[in-house]
Amino acid sequence: MYIAIVPNRSSPPAILLREGYREGRKVKNRTLANLTHWPQAKIDALRRVLRNELLVSPQSAFTIEESRPHGHVQAVLGTIGRLGLDTLIAPRPGRERSLVVAMIAEQLIHPTSKLGTTRLWHTTTLAEELGVADADEDELYEAMDWLLARQERIEKKLAARHLGEGSHILYDVSSSYYEGRTCPLAYFGNNRDGKKGKTIIVYGVLTDQEGRPIAVEVYPGNTGDPTTVPDQVEKLRGRFGLKRVVLVGDRGMLTQTQIDTLKQYPGLGWISALKFEEIRALADAEQVTPSLFDQRNLAEVASAEFPGERLIACFNPFLCEERRRKRKELLAATEKELTRIVREVARRTRTPLKKDEIGVKVGRVINRYKMAKHFELTIEDGLLRYTHREDSIERETELDGIYVIRTSEPADRLSAADTVRAYKQLTDVERLFRTIKGIDRLIRPIRHRKEIRVRAHILLSVLAYYVSWHMRQLLAPLLFEDEKLSSSRATRDPVAPAKPSLSVRAKKIFRRTPDGHSIHSFDTLMAELGTRCRNRCRVESDPSGPTFVQVTEPNPAQVRALKLLSLL
């Protein structure tokens, strides 16, 4: 007897149990049963019986004593190895290096506190892979201190790997709120997280032109963003030995004071943008007018107020509409609150509100919505009146959608379009900050008390982002990522709103790759990889015998991901 698979044109093939026999010299066969409706496992078992193979129940053959997620650990550690990040941290293997690599990997798998790390890395194969299963949180703190002492060497190696003479270097600053009162870096300042009553810690990150982090510096929470720039200049020229670079920073970072400082360094170029008041002055001098953009959406202008600089004025109609919409909503919200106060003042006839009391109430409103410049207010005892300043609104509307990029780079070295593109690449640093303090929670909350631990914690988070940046690039075909972003940036209109490529639009519509794999976010793909487990098994017939390890076979999506990471 044997199992035959018979093609059935457009229908699934028929699976038949047949018997062969002879009639004289002829070999014939007859069908004994139709097995098409059987599950595949049952068919395979019958095929083995017909071959006289011994069948043993999995339960009677061996038992699985332990099963731990392994696929995401393999992906992260494999990427760290391919990048050479472990040898970049320390050239020789050692306990401290293993602990640091384990903490970096755990930041991408289960970001949590250091105590939580020593608990959670036992739920995967991470601790076993790196031989740190016996480590406790105190040993992790010591490894953090060891890492911080090596920060300068690590950053210098990263700079040598990714930067060179003439490179464009992106720089931006962010902050995170602090849980506690003991860290000497924690001060009240510009809290970007919106956590009222919380002190903050400031940190600035240098990246290459593509957004790869190179270096990070941590500052007290009351540090102003522009005051961090001289440290970065010293780092670029002194520690990294770069004499010819272009520093790219936003208008709040590279202020006029900082630009004057940068001009003192020959070979150090910069790209930034003008503030609204400076654009307003150019408009009043008729150097920037809407007529500039009749034919193109960008134009170079010159001004004696900015000697030795190139100014590239840009007009974005989408930004124009967005600013007008936002102003309209803020004016309406401000007017609604002021009307409420007017009614409250009118009701107070027996004990009229004093001028100071009304001023306090009005101040809260106009400070909240930042619309004081567009309202004419009359405040007296028991009286409040307001009107719109139409001339102010009209003057501001004239500049809607207009922004001006400023640079020290000459036209023969950097075109106007490429200058705008370079400035817009600051969004890559913003993405870094969104990742390390947003959804992925690599930095927040900051739980450490000592200054050195806070600095080391932020360094660990940036190194973890360095790994995830490369993983996202390699895994882009399986992620909701625009695989053609780098190439399209170099050719698309630098001012017009960016449009997703056809490939990324197809991903969002169909949510599958051309070869049928599901499209993931980075987190869900890591979770998918984590379903591949390493199992410790024991032969059932020998309970006291040795155990053996078996890793579950990767499914097609896991095979695809591991191949993209060059790990299969």
C-alpha positions in Angstrom: 0.0 0.0 0.0 1.1 3.5 -0.6 -0.2 7.1 -0.6 -0.7 8.7 -4.0 -1.2 12.4 -4.8 -3.4 12.8 -7.9 -3.6 16.3 -9.7 -7.1 17.6 -10.1 -6.9 20.5 -12.5 -8.2 23.7 -10.9 -9.1 21.9 -7.6 -6.8 20.8 -4.8 -5.1 17.4 -5.6 -6.7 14.2 -4.4 -4.8 12.2 -1.8 -5.6 8.5 -2.1 -4.6 5.3 -0.2 -3.8 2.7 -2.9 -2.8 -0.9 -3.1 -0.7 -2.4 -5.9 -1.2 -5.9 -7.2 -0.4 -8.1 -10.3 -2.6 -9.7 -12.8 -0.3 -11.9 -14.8 2.5 -9.8 -16.0 0.7 -6.5 -15.5 1.0 -4.3 -12.4 -2.2 -2.7 -11.4 -3.5 -0.6 -8.4 -6.8 0.0 -6.7 -7.9 2.8 -4.4 -8.7 1.7 -0.9 -9.6 5.1 0.7 -9.8 8.8 -0.1 -7.6 10.7 2.4 -8.0 14.2 1.0 -10.0 15.3 4.0 -7.3 14.1 6.5 -5.0 16.6 8.2 -1.4 16.7 6.9 0.1 15.4 10.2 -2.2 12.3 10.0 -1.2 11.6 6.4 2.5 12.0 7.2 2.1 9.5 10.1 0.3 6.9 7.9 3.0 7.3 5.3 5.7 6.5 7.9 3.7 3.4 9.1 3.6 2.2 5.5 7.4 2.6 5.3 7.7 0.4 8.5 9.1 3.4 10.4 8.8 3.3 14.2 6.3 5.9 15.5 6.9 7.4 19.0 4.6 9.9 20.6 6.4 13.2 21.3 5.3 13.0 24.9 6.8 9.6 25.3 10.0 10.6 23.4 11.0 13.7 25.3 9.6 16.5 27.5 10.3 20.3 27.1 11.5 21.4 30.5 11.9 25.1 29.6 11.1 27.4 26.7 12.4 30.9 26.4 11.9 33.5 23.6 15.1 33.7 21.5 14.4 35.1 18.1 14.5 38.8 19.0 17.6 38.2 21.2 19.3 36.6 18.2 18.3 39.6 16.0 19.6 42.3 18.4 22.8 40.6 19.5 23.5 39.6 15.9 23.1 43.2 14.8 25.4 44.4 17.6 28.0 41.9 16.4 27.7 42.9 12.8 28.1 46.5 13.7 31.1 45.8 15.8 29.5 47.8 18.6 30.7 45.4 21.3 34.4 45.8 20.2 33.8 49.5 19.8 32.8 49.6 23.5 35.8 47.6 24.5 38.2 45.7 22.2 38.5 42.7 24.4 35.7 40.5 25.9 35.1 41.0 29.6 32.4 41.0 32.2 31.7 44.7 32.0 31.4 44.7 28.2 29.0 41.7 28.4 26.9 43.6 31.0 26.8 46.8 28.9 25.8 44.9 25.7 23.1 43.1 27.7 21.7 46.4 29.0 21.7 47.8 25.5 19.9 44.8 24.1 17.4 44.8 26.9 16.6 48.4 26.2 15.3 47.2 22.8 13.6 44.1 24.1 12.1 45.2 27.5 13.0 48.8 28.4 12.8 49.0 32.2 14.7 49.9 35.3 18.1 48.2 36.1 16.4 46.1 38.8 13.7 45.1 36.3 16.4 44.3 33.7 17.9 41.7 36.0 14.5 40.1 36.3 13.3 40.3 32.7 16.4 39.2 30.9 15.8 35.8 32.5 12.5 35.5 30.6 14.5 35.4 27.3 17.8 33.8 26.3 19.6 37.2 26.6 21.3 36.6 30.0 22.3 33.0 29.0 23.7 34.2 25.6 26.0 36.8 27.3 26.8 34.8 30.4 25.3 37.4 32.8 22.6 35.3 34.5 24.1 35.8 37.9 24.4 39.6 37.7 22.4 41.8 40.1 21.5 45.5 39.9 24.5 46.6 41.8 26.8 45.0 39.3 24.8 46.8 36.5 25.4 50.1 38.2 29.2 49.4 38.3 29.1 48.5 34.6 27.4 51.8 33.9 30.2 53.6 35.7 32.7 51.7 33.7 30.9 52.6 30.4 30.7 56.3 31.3 34.5 56.4 31.8 34.8 55.1 28.2 32.3 57.5 26.7 34.9 59.8 25.0 36.7 56.8 23.4 33.4 55.3 22.2 32.3 58.6 20.7 35.6 59.2 19.0 35.4 55.8 17.4 31.9 56.5 16.2 33.0 59.8 14.8 35.8 58.2 12.9 33.4 55.6 11.5 30.6 58.0 10.4 32.1 61.5 10.1 34.7 63.1 7.9 36.0 66.4 6.7 33.2 68.4 5.2 30.5 66.4 6.8 27.1 67.9 7.7 26.5 67.3 11.4 23.0 67.6 12.9 22.7 68.9 16.5 19.6 69.3 18.7 18.7 69.4 22.4 15.8 67.9 24.3 14.9 67.2 27.9 13.2 64.6 30.1 11.5 65.0 33.4 13.1 63.6 36.5 11.4 61.4 39.1 12.9 62.5 42.5 14.8 65.3 44.2 18.3 64.1 44.7 20.1 64.3 41.3 22.3 67.4 41.0 21.4 67.6 37.3 17.7 68.0 38.0 16.4 71.6 37.8 13.3 73.4 36.7 13.6 74.5 33.1 11.9 74.3 29.7 9.9 71.1 30.3 9.3 69.7 26.8 7.3 66.7 28.3 4.6 69.0 29.7 5.0 67.5 33.2 4.1 70.4 35.5 6.0 70.6 38.8 8.7 68.2 37.6 12.4 69.1 37.3 14.1 68.1 34.1 17.5 67.0 32.7 18.8 68.4 29.4 20.8 66.5 26.8 22.1 67.3 23.4 22.8 64.8 20.7 25.1 65.0 17.7 24.3 62.9 14.7 25.6 62.4 11.2 23.7 63.6 8.1 21.5 60.5 8.1 20.5 60.8 11.8 22.9 58.2 13.3 23.8 59.3 16.8 27.5 60.0 17.3 27.8 61.7 20.7 25.6 62.8 23.6 26.1 65.4 26.3 24.0 65.8 29.4 23.4 69.2 31.1 21.6 70.5 34.2 17.9 71.2 33.6 18.2 74.9 33.8 20.7 75.0 30.8 19.6 77.1 27.8 19.8 75.3 24.5 22.1 77.8 22.8 24.7 77.7 25.6 25.4 74.0 24.8 26.7 74.8 21.3 30.3 75.8 22.3 30.8 72.3 23.9 29.8 70.7 20.6 32.3 72.8 18.7 35.0 71.8 21.1 34.0 68.2 20.7 34.1 68.3 16.9 37.4 70.2 16.6 39.2 69.0 19.6 38.1 65.5 20.4 37.2 64.3 16.9 39.9 66.3 15.1 37.6 67.7 12.4 38.6 71.0 10.9 36.1 71.3 8.2 32.4 70.5 9.1 29.0 72.1 8.7 26.9 72.3 11.9 23.1 72.2 11.3 20.9 73.5 14.1 17.5 75.0 14.4 16.8 78.8 14.9 16.5 78.4 18.7 19.8 76.6 18.9 22.1 78.6 16.6 21.1 82.1 17.7 23.0 85.1 16.5 25.2 85.0 19.5 26.2 81.4 18.8 26.7 82.1 15.1 29.1 85.0 16.0 31.0 82.4 18.1 31.1 79.9 15.2 32.5 82.5 12.9 35.7 82.6 15.0 36.5 79.1 13.8 37.9 78.9 10.3 36.5 75.9 8.4 33.4 75.6 10.6 30.3 76.2 8.6 26.7 76.3 9.8 23.1 76.1 8.6 20.2 77.5 10.6 17.1 79.6 10.1 15.9 83.2 10.9 13.3 83.9 13.6 10.0 85.5 12.8 11.1 89.0 13.9 14.1 88.8 11.6 11.9 87.7 8.7 9.5 90.6 9.6 12.4 93.1 9.3 13.4 91.7 5.9 9.7 92.0 4.8 9.5 95.6 6.0 12.7 96.4 4.0 11.0 94.7 1.0 13.8 92.1 0.7 11.3 89.3 1.3 7.9 89.7 -0.4 5.3 87.3 -1.7 6.2 88.2 -5.3 9.5 86.4 -4.8 7.6 83.1 -5.1 5.6 83.8 -8.2 7.7 81.4 -10.3 9.5 79.3 -7.7 9.0 78.3 -4.1 12.5 79.4 -3.0 14.7 82.4 -3.8 18.1 83.6 -2.5 18.1 87.1 -1.0 20.9 89.3 0.4 20.8 91.6 3.3 23.3 93.9 4.9 22.0 92.8 8.3 23.6 89.4 7.6 27.0 90.0 6.1 28.8 87.0 4.7 25.7 84.9 4.8 23.4 83.4 2.2 19.7 83.7 2.9 17.3 81.3 1.1 13.6 82.4 1.4 11.1 79.5 1.0 7.3 79.4 0.6 5.3 76.3 1.6 1.6 76.6 0.8 0.7 73.7 3.1 2.5 75.5 6.0 0.7 78.7 5.0 -2.7 77.1 5.4 -1.7 75.3 8.6 -0.5 78.6 10.2 -3.7 80.4 9.2 -5.8 77.5 10.6 -3.9 77.5 13.8 -4.1 81.3 14.2 -7.8 81.2 13.6 -8.4 78.6 16.2 -6.2 80.3 18.8 -7.9 83.7 18.2 -11.3 82.0 18.6 -10.2 80.2 21.8 -8.7 83.5 23.2 -11.9 85.4 22.4 -14.1 82.8 24.0 -12.2 83.1 27.3 -12.1 86.8 27.2 -15.9 86.9 26.6 -16.3 84.7 29.6 -14.3 87.2 31.7 -16.3 90.2 30.3 -19.5 88.5 31.5 -18.0 87.7 34.9 -16.9 91.4 35.3 -20.4 92.6 34.2 -22.1 90.4 36.9 -20.0 91.8 39.7 -22.1 94.9 40.4 -22.1 95.0 44.2 -18.4 94.4 44.6 -16.8 95.2 41.2 -13.6 93.4 40.3 -10.5 95.6 40.6 -8.3 96.4 37.7 -5.5 94.2 39.0 -7.9 91.2 39.5 -9.2 91.5 36.0 -5.6 91.9 34.7 -4.6 88.6 36.3 -7.5 86.7 34.8 -6.8 88.2 31.3 -3.1 87.5 31.6 -3.7 83.8 32.2 -5.7 83.6 29.0 -3.4 85.6 26.7 -0.3 83.9 28.0 -1.9 80.5 27.4 -2.7 81.1 23.8 0.1 83.6 23.0 -2.3 85.9 21.2 -1.8 89.2 23.2 -0.3 90.9 20.1 -3.5 90.5 18.2 -5.9 92.0 20.9 -6.4 95.6 22.0 -7.4 95.5 25.7 -9.0 98.1 27.9 -9.0 97.2 31.6 -10.4 99.4 34.4 -12.0 98.8 37.7 -15.2 96.8 36.9 -14.6 97.1 33.1 -13.0 94.9 30.4 -13.2 95.6 26.7 -11.3 94.0 23.8 -11.0 94.3 20.1 -8.9 92.6 17.4 -5.8 94.3 16.1 -6.6 93.8 12.4 -3.4 95.4 11.3 -1.3 93.0 13.4 -3.2 90.0 12.2 -2.8 91.2 8.6 0.9 91.8 9.0 1.5 88.3 10.4 -0.7 86.7 7.7 1.5 88.2 5.0 4.3 86.0 6.1 2.4 82.8 6.5 4.2 79.9 4.9 7.4 81.8 4.5 10.6 80.8 6.3 14.2 81.8 5.6 17.3 79.4 5.9 20.6 81.0 6.6 24.0 79.5 6.0 27.7 80.4 5.8 28.3 77.9 3.0 29.0 79.4 -0.5 26.9 78.5 -3.5 29.7 76.6 -5.2 29.9 74.3 -2.2 26.2 74.0 -1.4 23.3 74.9 -3.6 20.2 76.7 -2.3 18.1 73.5 -2.7 20.6 71.4 -0.9 20.9 74.0 1.9 17.1 73.6 2.6 17.4 69.8 2.4 20.2 69.9 4.9 18.2 72.0 7.4 15.2 69.8 7.0 17.2 66.7 8.0 17.0 68.0 11.5 13.8 65.9 11.5 16.1 62.8 11.9 17.3 64.1 15.2 13.7 64.8 16.3 12.9 61.3 15.4 15.7 60.1 17.7 14.2 62.1 20.5 10.7 60.8 19.8 12.0 57.3 19.9 14.2 57.4 23.0 11.7 59.3 25.1 8.4 58.5 23.4 6.8 55.2 22.4 9.9 53.1 23.1 10.5 54.7 26.5 14.3 54.2 26.4 15.0 57.2 28.6 11.9 58.1 30.5 11.3 57.8 33.4 14.8 58.7 34.8 15.1 56.8 38.1 18.8 57.2 39.0 19.9 59.4 41.8 23.6 59.9 41.1 24.8 62.3 38.3 27.1 59.7 36.8 24.3 57.1 36.6 22.0 59.6 34.8 24.7 60.3 32.3 25.4 56.6 31.8 21.7 55.8 31.5 21.2 58.4 28.7 24.4 57.1 27.0 23.0 53.6 27.1 19.7 54.8 25.5 21.5 56.6 22.7 23.6 53.5 22.0 20.5 51.4 22.0 19.0 53.8 19.4 22.2 53.4 17.3 21.5 49.7 17.1 17.8 50.2 16.4 18.6 52.8 13.7 20.6 50.2 11.8 18.0 47.4 12.4 15.3 49.7 11.0 17.3 50.4 7.9 17.9 46.6 7.3 14.4 45.6 8.1 12.7 48.4 6.1 11.1 46.0 3.6 9.1 44.5 6.5 8.4 47.8 8.3 6.1 50.7 7.6 9.2 52.6 6.5 9.9 54.4 3.3 12.8 52.4 1.8 13.4 55.0 -0.8 13.5 58.0 1.6 17.3 58.6 1.3 17.3 58.6 -2.5 14.1 60.7 -2.8 15.4 63.3 -0.4 18.3 64.1 -2.8 16.0 64.8 -5.7 12.5 65.9 -4.5 11.4 69.5 -4.1 13.1 70.6 -0.9 10.3 73.1 0.0 7.1 71.3 -1.0 5.5 68.9 1.5 7.1 65.5 1.3 5.1 62.8 -0.3 5.4 59.1 0.5 6.8 56.9 -2.2 4.5 54.4 -4.1 6.1 51.5 -2.1 5.3 53.0 1.3 1.7 53.9 0.2 1.2 50.3 -1.0 2.4 49.1 2.4 -0.1 51.3 4.2 -3.0 50.2 1.9 -2.3 46.5 1.6 -0.2 46.0 4.8 1.6 43.1 3.1 4.9 42.9 1.2 4.8 41.8 -2.5 5.9 38.3 -1.3 3.0 38.0 1.2 4.6 38.9 4.5 2.7 41.1 7.0 4.0 44.7 7.4 5.0 45.5 10.9 6.1 48.3 13.2 9.5 47.8 14.7 7.9 46.7 18.0 5.5 44.2 16.5 8.3 42.7 14.4 10.4 42.3 17.5 7.5 40.5 19.1 7.1 38.3 16.1 10.8 37.3 16.2 10.4 36.7 20.0 7.9 33.8 19.3 10.9 31.8 18.1 12.0 29.9 21.3 14.9 28.0 22.6 13.7 24.8 24.3 15.5 22.7 26.8 14.4 19.1 26.4 15.0 15.8 28.3 14.6 12.3 27.0 11.5 10.8 28.6 13.0 7.3 29.0 16.0 8.7 30.9 14.8 11.2 33.5 18.3 11.5 35.1 20.1 11.8 31.7 21.4 14.9 30.1 19.3 17.5 28.5 19.5 18.9 25.0 18.6 22.3 23.4 16.3 22.7 20.4 15.4 26.0 18.8 12.0 26.1 17.1 12.1 26.4 13.3 11.7 30.0 12.1 8.4 30.7 10.3 8.6 32.4 6.8 8.4 35.9 8.3 11.2 35.2 10.8 13.3 33.7 8.0 12.8 36.9 5.9 13.7 39.2 8.9 16.8 37.2 9.8 18.0 37.1 6.2 17.6 40.9 6.0 19.8 41.2 9.1 22.3 38.8 7.4 21.8 36.3 10.3 20.7 33.4 8.2 
